[in-house]
Amino acid sequence: MARAQGARAQMALGFETVYGTPPVGGFTRMPFASTSLGSEQPLLNSELLGYGRDPLTPIKDAVTADGDVVVPIDAAGFGFWLKAAFGDPVTTGIGPWTHEFRSGSWTLPSMSIETAMPEVPRFAMYSGCVLDQLSWQVQRAGLLTATARLVAQGEAIATTSAAGTPADLPLRRFGHFNGAISRNGTALGNVVSAEIAHANNLDRIETIRNDGRIDGADPSIAALTGRIEVRFADSTLVSQAINGDPAEISFAYVLPSGESFTFTVHAVYLPRPRIEISGPQGVQATFDWQAARDTVVGRMCTATLINDVEAY
């Protein structure tokens, strides 16, 4: 008997035209490292008395469907997650194409995501998936991945795939060694590590339904936060924190073949950090930054992806 193994798992993604309704076709095979996306329905203990010491039958509670998907930051597939986070991009060019994803959209697309374990067989279709948070880390070494936190409407289990034969995308991964960080257009040195987290702060529409599912997930005020850890070599960031002035910070990745991904935060505000001398090693400072809407650009951030994908 075949047993489920993560190495055989597959994932397909398709954008919905109607929330909670999986598309008939148009699915794309997505690379992923792990996923906790799933549906659960807890049981409520009976509170009734008068039938002895043994409890009565428990009652089913509301359904919750959500979870995380860890995905590679690559030149093609990552655009699907950027679209889920920010909405439809502004695409220009005639090949390669430049896709500009802008923050601030009030409408976010919903997705249907199928996770497959063909050897069981088990095909789980999660409909009404809306992206709540997209985050990743910047460091010197290791694999470059991002975590997409999703809120779904529900789960449907089948023994055959409802995604059909998904389209394949070329996988060209960015690595940490392809990355660079700049501040106001100038390379920012002495950075040890950084973190970026964009949250849509979804509001679940928990109306009364006979299936226990939510009616939707609406975005509220977004948040873009992170952390920068630097070797304390100059007072550039400390002075910015003390003065309270914003700065534009960009995180960029470029492949030798020409594909690139640039995430620009237009107005970053830094808190005044505590500078500690903890021993004979180098002194480091940590800034837990926050972003806000830039009055000149008119938005908080812009994610630019240049690749050979014509449209998302």
Buried (B, 14 or more C-beta within 10 A) or exposed (E): EEEEEEEEBBBBBBBBEEBBEBBEEBBBBBBBEEBEBBBEEEEEEEEEEEEEEEEEEEEEEBBBBBBBBBBBBBBBBBBBBBBBBBBBBEBEEEEBBBBBBBBEBEEBBBBBBBBBBBEBEBBBBBBBBBBBBBBBBBBEEEEBBBBBBBBBBBBBEEEEBBBBEBEEBEEBBBBBEBBBBBBEEEEBEBBBBBBBBBBBEBEBEEEEEEEBBBBBBBBEEBBBBBBBBBEBEEEBBBEBBEEEEBBBBBBBBBBEEEBBBBBBBBBBBBEEBEEEEEEEEEEBBBBEBBBBBBEEBEBBBBBBBBBBBEEB
